[in-house]
Amino acid sequence: KDPHLNSVLRKRLEWMKALLWIFIDPRSTVHGVRDTKWIAASAQVAATATRGPWFARQLRKWVWSFIRNRSDIPDNIYGTWNTSVIEDEDIASAIQLHLQGLGKYIRAMDIVTYLNSSEVRRELNLKKSISLATAKRWMRQIGYRWSKSPRGQYVDGHE
């Protein structure tokens, strides 16, 4: 087993291998089936995987793509499409600048209040404001840390 393959990709490759094996194996139950052998083989693998017709279609798609181009493997894309707005340097620096202007002690609610302004949202090209929970995550992400005194406020962790 290649340690560089994540578990989702490894499992997909194993299911693709199973589909190809069942398709070519003369002892398989789909071997005598004429026109629908490919579909029947993928359905059998999907059933073995306790999955349905959608998974069978995905298997066929992955295998055909791999046959056409050996470097085209079904990558695990889970989580790759989610990016945080705070990762935009312009937005992060605008928020940091605003927070530094408030003094030493600030709250996550200060970010929410700042982004509630339609003028600020228009300037930063944001469609809506953020929740308090999101503001707390952003505070940690941009380097602020929680301080117990004064109560409920963050302290700039930068030196």
Solvent accessible surface area in square Angstrom, and as a share of the most:
residue,aa,sasa,rsa
1,K,204,0.87
2,D,62,0.32
3,P,116,0.73
4,H,165,0.74
5,L,48,0.24
6,N,71,0.36
7,S,81,0.53
8,V,50,0.29
9,L,12,0.06
10,R,56,0.21
11,K,101,0.43
12,R,35,0.13
13,L,50,0.25
14,E,74,0.33
15,W,45,0.16
16,M,7,0.03
17,K,149,0.63
18,A,32,0.24
19,L,0,0.00
20,L,60,0.30
21,W,139,0.49
22,I,27,0.14
23,F,60,0.25
24,I,107,0.54
25,D,15,0.08
26,P,94,0.59
27,R,195,0.71
28,S,20,0.13
29,T,115,0.67
30,V,9,0.05
31,H,81,0.36
32,G,72,0.69
33,V,57,0.33
34,R,214,0.78
35,D,134,0.69
36,T,68,0.39
37,K,38,0.16
38,W,41,0.14
39,I,95,0.48
40,A,28,0.22
41,A,0,0.00
42,S,0,0.00
43,A,50,0.39
44,Q,60,0.27
45,V,0,0.00
46,A,3,0.02
47,A,68,0.53
48,T,94,0.54
49,A,15,0.12
50,T,124,0.72
51,R,126,0.46
52,G,36,0.35
53,P,100,0.63
54,W,147,0.52
55,F,9,0.04
56,A,4,0.03
57,R,122,0.44
58,Q,30,0.13
59,L,0,0.00
60,R,43,0.16
61,K,118,0.50
62,W,27,0.09
63,V,0,0.00
64,W,113,0.40
65,S,28,0.18
66,F,56,0.23
67,I,74,0.38
68,R,178,0.65
69,N,77,0.40
70,R,159,0.58
71,S,92,0.59
72,D,63,0.32
73,I,56,0.28
74,P,14,0.09
75,D,83,0.43
76,N,41,0.21
77,I,100,0.51
78,Y,138,0.52
79,G,47,0.46
80,T,94,0.55
81,W,147,0.52
82,N,107,0.55
83,T,106,0.62
84,S,39,0.25
85,V,65,0.37
86,I,7,0.03
87,E,106,0.47
88,D,67,0.35
89,E,143,0.64
90,D,105,0.55
91,I,9,0.04
92,A,17,0.13
93,S,64,0.41
94,A,21,0.16
95,I,0,0.00
96,Q,42,0.19
97,L,131,0.65
98,H,53,0.24
99,L,1,0.00
100,Q,103,0.46
101,G,67,0.64
102,L,83,0.41
103,G,42,0.41
104,K,131,0.56
105,Y,90,0.34
106,I,3,0.02
107,R,109,0.40
108,A,5,0.04
109,M,77,0.35
110,D,24,0.12
111,I,0,0.00
112,V,12,0.07
113,T,82,0.48
114,Y,41,0.15
115,L,0,0.00
116,N,80,0.41
117,S,45,0.29
118,S,65,0.42
119,E,115,0.52
120,V,22,0.13
121,R,53,0.19
122,R,172,0.63
123,E,133,0.60
124,L,21,0.10
125,N,136,0.70
126,L,27,0.14
127,K,197,0.84
128,K,156,0.66
129,S,30,0.20
130,I,32,0.16
131,S,63,0.40
132,L,79,0.40
133,A,57,0.44
134,T,26,0.15
135,A,0,0.00
136,K,85,0.36
137,R,124,0.45
138,W,11,0.04
139,M,0,0.00
140,R,149,0.54
141,Q,101,0.45
142,I,17,0.09
143,G,33,0.32
144,Y,10,0.04
145,R,138,0.50
146,W,135,0.47
147,S,20,0.13
148,K,175,0.74
149,S,79,0.51
150,P,60,0.38
151,R,221,0.81
152,G,28,0.27
153,Q,41,0.18
154,Y,10,0.04
155,V,16,0.09
156,D,44,0.23
157,G,35,0.34
158,H,93,0.42
159,E,218,0.98
